[in-house]
Amino acid sequence: MDCTTEPHNIIVDVHVTGETPESARAELRAGLLATPRTLPTKYLYDDRGSELFEAICELPEYYQTRTERQLLIDCADQIVDLTKVEELVELGSGAATKTRVLLDAMARANQLRFYVPFDVSEGIVRRVAQELVNEYKGLQVHGVVGDFLAHLEHIPEGGRRLVVILGGTIGNLAPQAARTFISSIHSELTSGDFFLLGVQLETNIKRIEAAYNDSAGVTGEFNKNILHVMQEMVGATLNPDSFEHVARYNTTDHRIEMRLRSNEHQTIRIPGLDLSFDLEKGEEILTEISTKYDHPRAETLLEDSGFDMIKWYTDPDELIGLALARKP
Ligand SMILES: C[S@@+](CC[C@H](N)C(=O)[O-])C[C@H]1O[C@@H](n2cnc3c(N)ncnc32)[C@H](O)[C@@H]1O
């Protein structure tokens, strides 16, 4: 682990390195040889991917960010009052734009001491840490650059904590992986700690599909960014222009599936993985799922992992849900 101390109120721990460990290579190989061929979603988010995701959040079609933000504005004071926490830990924190709504409410209640942004993308953790200590006087930021599926034990010890996951990040995990993840969050927390889980709710399919097929093509660029990451990380020889962005709703599994479709028959060589395979014209690689929940499914996910559900918040159109839970 690389632990960098910056100005006295910022610490950043780095648990992922620039090298590609054998475990990551094995995961990539297994995904690319699976049916359907799959690339882990976390590789969408290098520094450029994080910037593209920020741009997606501003798109007119991407209703999720503005709806979740307004919902947080409506309920943040109550959450802070109910939980009385002084430490906020955010898993998959990204640009932490909406997090400011919670931090503002904690500051209003004179409860803001400590923020832990936890993300796989180092650039954005460092940027957010610097921005937030400038914005909030007296705030301590302890950033963690890591994989939240592997490095949760590195969440720093603190007082009573509120762990949050926003932006539909939980939806990127398949059902069993989501259950395992929430159970490991439960194991890391202390009795009396709180958990706020943001979920995107199932709604009109046309509206959902439009959010992932924006007219400006930003989501397509974001999706193709994973090919650039594969070129850099493991030396993949491929032409990103020979792929097309595809996002379709799967009604059976309640989720958007984002894929890259090959426009031609091609051979992909990946020296860093000792791998070479053929892609047929029209063959697709799955890069992201975004599962849409409803209230009962969100509650079951939390309660099956040992949390007590305390409060369910939703917007008037029921597009976003925020489930507040506590470890008993
Ligand atoms: C859908 S974005 C949400 C960002 C932000 N929370 C929001 O609400 O806009 C998912 C975030 O999770 C991060 N992420 C994805 N997989 C991760 C993993 N396995 N470990 C840590 N962070 C991850 C990405 O880098 C990205 O910032």
The ligand as an ORCA input file, in Angstrom:
! r2SCAN-3c Opt
* xyz 0 1
  C     -21.989      4.954    -11.324
  S     -20.562      5.815    -10.747
  C     -21.242      6.738     -9.382
  C     -20.402      7.915     -8.963
  C     -20.990      8.791     -7.865
  N     -21.175      8.039     -6.634
  C     -22.308      9.393     -8.298
  O     -23.315      9.190     -7.605
  O     -22.326     10.108     -9.310
  C     -19.687      4.490     -9.981
  C     -18.427      4.899     -9.247
  O     -17.918      3.744     -8.575
  C     -16.536      3.572     -8.867
  N     -16.291      2.128     -8.899
  C     -16.764      1.217     -9.796
  N     -16.365     -0.023     -9.467
  C     -15.614      0.104     -8.333
  C     -14.937     -0.818     -7.517
  N     -14.959     -2.135     -7.781
  N     -14.277     -0.347     -6.417
  C     -14.272      0.993     -6.133
  N     -14.898      1.918     -6.887
  C     -15.568      1.483     -7.980
  C     -16.313      4.245    -10.197
  O     -14.958      4.663    -10.352
  C     -17.300      5.411    -10.127
  O     -16.729      6.562     -9.563
*
